[in-house]
């Protein structure tokens, strides 16, 4: 009998969250878990080739080998670069101080 491992795959949109338990063979990768979860089919906005993944909050590559009870997280792309947002706020603050 082949050894198996149980992991979870998590993904969240603002209006809905997924937490899917999957059973995989030992040696399975983060991408294997995502594929097995069915989330890619349910969420057409996700591009398999461009996925940003993590395990318990730590970024991992798609070929990271999983361990028993890992939670693979699919991260959504940022809508805005945080550095750019801070720069824009600083510029707006300078304009407010100058009165215009």
PyMOL commands that set and color helices and strands:
alter all, ss='L'
color gray80, all
select helices_A, chain A and resi 30-37+39-42+48-50+82-98
alter helices_A, ss='H'
color red, helices_A
select strands_A, chain A and resi 4-12+17-25+52-55+58-60+71-75
alter strands_A, ss='S'
color yellow, strands_A
deselect
rebuild
show_as cartoon
